[in-house]
Amino acid sequence: MIHSSRTSLFLSSLRSYLTVTLPCFFCTGSTSGGALRGAEPTQPTPGAGWKKTRPPAVGSGALVSVLAADMAGGRAADWTGWRGGGVKQPSPLLCPVMAVLSVLTPFLALVLCMVTGYLVLRSRRQHKVIDPGGATKAGFKPWVDQDLQDDSEVPTQEDEGEWVDSTEDDDLQHVPYSPERHPEERMLQRSQDFYALMNQRRSLRFISPEPVPREVIDNVVRTAGTAPSGAHTEPWTFVVVFDVDTKHRIRLIVEEEEEVNYRQRMGDKWVNDLAKLRTNWIKEYLDVAPCLILIFKQTYGVLPNKKKKTHYYNEISVSIACGILLAALQNVGLVTVTSTPLNCGPKLRLLLKRPANEKLLMLLPVGYPAKDATVPDLTRKPLEDIMVHI
């Protein structure tokens, strides 16, 4: 409201200046101590004044000033006020110019409003992200609003094409399903064993450079691919990186963006919450780990005939697959740390030559735990804190 009132006052003053003061000054002028300076006008020379019953000529500066005053919402024209006011003969060149400016005043005001509005919006956008103290503004959450952002939302030639008709798969056949059923005692034992296995899972940043069998990684990714997905679209791509040079280039991209994240985007609260975990923007494990798995979500599918297919709930579907992937890694004795590189998606997508419909969701360094590996001494919530019986 304050900005609005100040802007209105400024525009009103500018309009009055353009429509009243300038025409009067240029077209009429004034003698020393004239009306423009608020003093009493000098006596006019013989024959210089206007008669009370005769308005000034159309081309005179007085008429331009009065018309401009009317346009600006001023007093009604009072021709008698100009009589004997020390008015000089108007300039034949300036009066038409100022008359045109007076007519164009609304358009000039409109342009000024547009420029002012643009400057105000740009100023607000620049100060919206983070305040000087490092705390995020109300309603802004970088881990929600900026995380995983990618330029793949921008339409490209690759995005052009027809969408497949969803009715083409209406003839999908259904087959019997008879999974193995365990006795209750066996079910209980299996559930306890699996919980004990998964309860040992920790996010580990100290990974051994010892190579891991590629076939094991293949089976782990194959297991992740069993996850459910919206309309069985399977909207995931797992990029497995063993190449040393590519891993290093990934690290450079991640560390460059992560330093900006820690210093500017994340805010003091987020950084302080991570301090106890002894983590920062240095990601040495991206070079050390023998294997990196980058999980991309496919925002839509591209069929062999170049038609596009809708991928429903693609992020939720891929997130479920990531959970199964973590369980599969734990099952074979490998460790990892879940990483969601903030603002790194576009560069990593281009580095790995992924199409525009794919967006990076998660990055996992995978390997054996280092011999001197340590983890924070954390505890998990008890069952009564995470489950509700109804």
C-alpha positions in Angstrom: 0.0 0.0 0.0 2.9 2.4 0.8 4.5 1.7 -2.5 1.2 2.2 -4.3 0.4 5.6 -2.7 3.9 6.9 -3.3 3.7 5.8 -7.0 0.3 7.5 -7.4 1.6 10.7 -5.9 4.6 10.7 -8.1 2.6 10.1 -11.2 0.1 12.8 -10.3 2.9 15.3 -9.7 4.6 14.4 -13.0 1.4 14.7 -14.9 0.7 18.1 -13.5 4.2 19.2 -14.3 3.9 18.0 -17.9 0.4 19.4 -18.5 0.5 22.7 -16.6 4.0 24.0 -15.6 5.9 23.2 -18.8 3.3 24.5 -21.3 2.9 27.7 -19.2 6.6 28.2 -18.9 7.6 27.5 -22.5 4.6 29.0 -24.3 3.9 32.1 -22.1 7.0 32.8 -20.1 6.8 35.4 -17.3 8.5 38.6 -16.3 10.6 38.8 -13.2 8.4 38.3 -10.2 5.7 36.7 -12.4 3.0 34.3 -11.5 5.1 31.2 -12.0 7.2 32.3 -9.0 4.2 33.1 -6.9 4.7 36.9 -7.0 2.4 39.6 -8.2 2.6 40.0 -12.0 3.9 43.3 -13.4 1.7 45.7 -15.2 1.2 44.7 -18.9 2.3 46.9 -21.6 -0.4 48.8 -23.5 -2.4 46.5 -25.8 -0.8 43.3 -24.3 -3.7 42.3 -22.1 -6.7 40.3 -23.2 -10.3 41.5 -23.0 -12.5 39.9 -20.5 -15.0 38.8 -23.0 -12.5 37.6 -25.6 -10.7 34.3 -24.9 -7.1 34.0 -26.2 -6.4 32.7 -29.6 -6.2 29.0 -30.2 -2.5 29.0 -30.7 -1.6 31.0 -27.6 0.3 29.5 -24.7 -2.4 30.6 -22.3 -5.0 28.4 -24.0 -2.6 25.4 -23.9 -2.0 25.9 -20.2 -5.7 26.2 -19.4 -6.6 23.2 -21.5 -3.8 21.2 -19.9 -5.0 22.3 -16.5 -8.5 21.1 -17.4 -7.0 17.7 -18.5 -5.1 17.4 -15.2 -8.3 18.0 -13.2 -7.5 21.7 -12.3 -9.8 24.6 -11.9 -12.2 25.6 -14.7 -10.8 28.0 -17.2 -11.0 31.6 -16.0 -10.0 33.9 -18.9 -10.0 36.9 -16.6 -7.2 35.5 -14.6 -4.9 36.0 -17.5 -5.7 39.7 -18.1 -2.9 41.9 -17.0 -0.8 39.0 -15.8 2.4 39.9 -17.4 1.9 37.4 -20.2 4.2 37.6 -23.1 3.6 36.7 -26.7 3.8 32.9 -27.0 6.5 31.3 -29.1 5.0 30.1 -32.4 7.2 27.0 -32.4 7.0 25.8 -28.8 3.2 26.1 -28.4 2.3 23.4 -30.9 5.0 21.1 -29.5 3.7 21.5 -25.9 0.2 21.1 -27.2 1.1 17.7 -28.6 2.9 16.8 -25.4 -0.2 17.7 -23.4 -2.3 15.4 -25.6 0.2 12.6 -25.3 0.4 12.9 -21.5 -1.9 9.9 -20.8 0.2 7.7 -23.0 3.4 8.9 -21.3 1.9 8.2 -17.9 1.0 4.7 -19.1 4.5 4.0 -20.2 5.9 5.3 -16.9 3.5 3.1 -15.0 4.6 0.0 -17.0 8.3 0.8 -16.4 7.7 1.5 -12.7 5.7 -1.8 -12.3 8.5 -3.7 -14.0 11.2 -2.3 -11.7 9.1 -3.0 -8.6 8.4 -6.6 -9.7 12.1 -7.2 -10.5 13.1 -5.7 -7.1 10.7 -8.0 -5.3 11.9 -11.0 -7.2 15.5 -10.3 -6.4 14.8 -10.0 -2.6 12.3 -12.8 -2.4 14.7 -15.8 -2.1 16.8 -15.1 1.0 16.8 -12.3 3.5 20.1 -10.7 4.6 20.2 -12.8 7.7 20.2 -16.0 5.7 16.7 -17.1 6.8 14.2 -17.9 4.0 11.3 -15.7 3.4 7.8 -16.7 4.5 6.3 -19.3 2.1 9.6 -19.9 0.3 11.1 -23.4 0.7 14.1 -24.0 -1.5 14.0 -27.7 -0.9 10.5 -27.7 -2.4 10.5 -24.8 -4.8 13.9 -25.1 -6.3 15.0 -28.7 -5.6 15.2 -30.9 -8.7 14.4 -28.0 -11.0 15.5 -28.6 -14.6 15.2 -26.7 -17.9 13.5 -29.7 -19.5 10.2 -28.0 -18.8 11.1 -25.5 -21.5 9.5 -26.7 -24.8 12.0 -27.8 -27.4 11.9 -29.3 -30.8 12.4 -32.7 -29.1 9.2 -32.2 -27.1 7.1 -31.7 -30.2 5.0 -34.5 -31.4 1.7 -36.3 -30.9 0.5 -37.9 -27.7 -0.4 -41.6 -27.8 -4.0 -42.5 -27.4 -4.5 -44.1 -24.0 -7.1 -46.5 -25.5 -4.5 -48.3 -27.6 -3.7 -50.6 -24.6 -7.3 -51.5 -23.8 -6.7 -55.1 -24.9 -4.2 -55.9 -22.2 -4.5 -59.5 -21.1 -4.7 -60.5 -17.4 -3.1 -63.7 -16.1 -3.6 -65.7 -12.8 -1.4 -64.7 -9.8 -0.6 -67.2 -7.1 2.4 -66.1 -4.9 3.8 -68.4 -2.2 2.0 -68.2 1.1 4.0 -68.7 4.3 2.7 -69.9 7.6 2.3 -67.2 10.3 5.4 -68.4 12.2 7.5 -68.2 9.0 6.0 -64.8 8.1 6.9 -63.4 11.6 10.4 -64.7 11.3 10.9 -63.3 7.8 9.5 -59.9 8.9 11.9 -59.8 11.9 14.9 -60.8 9.8 14.2 -58.2 7.2 13.7 -55.5 9.8 17.0 -56.4 11.4 18.7 -56.2 8.0 17.2 -52.9 7.1 17.7 -51.4 10.6 21.5 -51.7 9.9 21.2 -49.4 6.9 22.9 -46.1 7.3 23.8 -43.2 5.1 27.5 -43.5 4.7 29.9 -40.9 3.2 33.0 -43.0 3.7 33.1 -45.5 0.9 35.9 -47.8 -0.1 37.3 -47.5 -3.7 37.3 -51.3 -3.9 35.5 -52.3 -7.1 32.1 -53.9 -6.9 30.8 -56.7 -9.2 28.9 -55.2 -12.1 26.5 -58.1 -12.2 25.5 -57.4 -8.6 24.7 -53.8 -9.6 22.7 -55.0 -12.5 20.6 -57.2 -10.2 20.2 -54.4 -7.8 18.9 -52.0 -10.5 16.7 -54.8 -11.9 15.2 -55.2 -8.4 14.5 -51.4 -8.3 12.7 -51.7 -11.6 10.0 -54.0 -10.0 8.5 -50.9 -8.2 4.9 -50.0 -8.9 4.2 -47.0 -11.1 1.2 -45.0 -12.3 -0.5 -46.9 -15.1 2.6 -49.1 -15.2 4.5 -46.5 -17.1 7.8 -47.3 -15.3 9.0 -43.7 -15.6 12.6 -44.3 -14.5 16.1 -44.3 -15.9 19.1 -45.6 -13.9 22.4 -44.2 -15.1 25.3 -46.3 -13.7 28.7 -44.6 -13.9 31.9 -46.5 -13.5 34.1 -44.3 -15.7 36.6 -42.4 -13.5 36.7 -39.2 -15.6 32.9 -39.0 -15.8 32.7 -39.4 -12.0 35.1 -36.6 -11.5 33.2 -34.3 -13.8 30.0 -35.1 -11.9 31.8 -34.2 -8.7 32.9 -30.8 -10.1 29.3 -29.9 -11.2 27.9 -31.0 -7.8 30.4 -29.2 -5.7 30.1 -26.0 -7.6 26.3 -25.9 -7.1 26.5 -27.2 -3.5 28.8 -24.4 -2.4 26.2 -21.9 -3.6 23.5 -23.9 -1.9 25.3 -23.9 1.5 26.3 -20.2 1.3 23.2 -18.7 -0.2 20.2 -20.9 -1.1 19.7 -23.1 1.9 19.6 -20.6 4.7 21.2 -20.7 8.2 18.6 -23.1 9.7 19.1 -25.8 7.1 22.9 -25.5 7.2 22.9 -25.6 11.1 20.7 -28.7 11.0 23.3 -30.4 8.8 26.3 -29.3 10.8 25.8 -32.1 13.4 26.1 -34.6 10.5 29.4 -33.2 9.5 28.4 -32.6 5.9 29.2 -29.8 3.6 29.6 -29.1 -0.1 32.8 -31.2 -0.5 31.8 -34.5 -2.0 34.9 -36.6 -2.1 33.0 -39.8 -2.2 31.8 -39.0 -5.7 35.4 -39.6 -6.9 36.2 -42.4 -4.4 33.1 -44.6 -4.8 33.6 -47.3 -7.5 30.1 -46.7 -8.8 27.6 -43.9 -9.1 23.9 -44.5 -9.8 21.9 -41.4 -11.0 18.2 -41.9 -11.0 16.2 -39.9 -13.5 12.4 -39.5 -13.6 10.8 -39.4 -17.1 8.2 -36.6 -17.1 6.7 -38.3 -20.1 7.6 -41.3 -22.3 8.7 -41.3 -26.0 7.6 -44.3 -28.0 9.5 -45.8 -31.0 7.0 -44.0 -33.3 8.0 -40.7 -31.7 4.6 -40.3 -30.0 4.6 -39.1 -26.4 3.0 -41.1 -23.5 1.7 -39.6 -20.3 3.6 -40.7 -17.2 1.2 -40.5 -14.2 2.7 -39.7 -10.8 6.1 -40.1 -12.2 8.0 -38.6 -9.3 6.2 -40.7 -6.7 6.7 -43.8 -8.8 10.4 -43.2 -9.2 10.7 -42.4 -5.4 9.3 -45.8 -4.6 11.8 -47.4 -7.0 14.6 -45.5 -5.1 13.4 -47.0 -1.8 13.5 -50.5 -3.3 16.9 -49.8 -4.7 18.2 -48.8 -1.2 16.8 -52.0 0.2 18.4 -54.1 -2.5 21.8 -52.4 -1.9 21.5 -53.2 1.8 20.6 -56.8 1.0 23.9 -57.4 -0.8 26.1 -55.6 1.7 26.7 -52.3 -0.2 26.4 -48.8 1.2 25.4 -45.5 -0.1 24.2 -42.0 0.8 21.1 -40.5 -0.7 21.9 -37.3 -2.5 19.5 -34.9 -4.2 21.9 -32.3 -5.8 20.1 -29.0 -5.6 20.1 -27.2 -9.0 22.5 -29.7 -10.5 20.0 -31.5 -12.7 20.3 -29.6 -16.0 24.1 -29.8 -16.1 24.2 -33.5 -15.1 21.5 -34.3 -17.6 23.5 -32.7 -20.4 26.8 -34.4 -19.3 25.2 -37.8 -19.3 23.3 -37.0 -22.6 19.9 -37.7 -21.3 16.8 -36.5 -23.2 14.8 -33.4 -22.3 11.9 -35.5 -20.8 14.2 -36.8 -18.0 14.9 -34.9 -14.8 17.4 -35.9 -12.1 15.8 -37.2 -8.9 18.6 -38.8 -6.9 22.3 -39.5 -7.0 23.7 -42.5 -5.1 27.5 -43.3 -4.6 27.7 -47.0 -4.2 30.4 -49.3 -2.8 31.7 -51.1 0.3 32.1 -49.2 3.5 35.6 -47.8 4.2 37.6 -49.5 6.9 37.6 -46.4 9.0 34.0 -45.4 8.3 32.0 -43.7 11.0 28.3 -42.7 11.2 26.4 -40.3 13.5 25.1 -42.0 16.7 21.4 -41.6 15.7 18.3 -43.4 17.0 15.1 -44.1 15.1 11.6 -43.3 16.2 9.8 -46.1 18.1 6.9 -47.8 16.4 4.3 -45.9 18.5 5.6 -42.6 17.0 5.3 -43.6 13.4 2.2 -45.9 13.4 -1.5 -45.3 14.3 -3.9 -48.2 14.9 -7.6 -47.5 14.1 
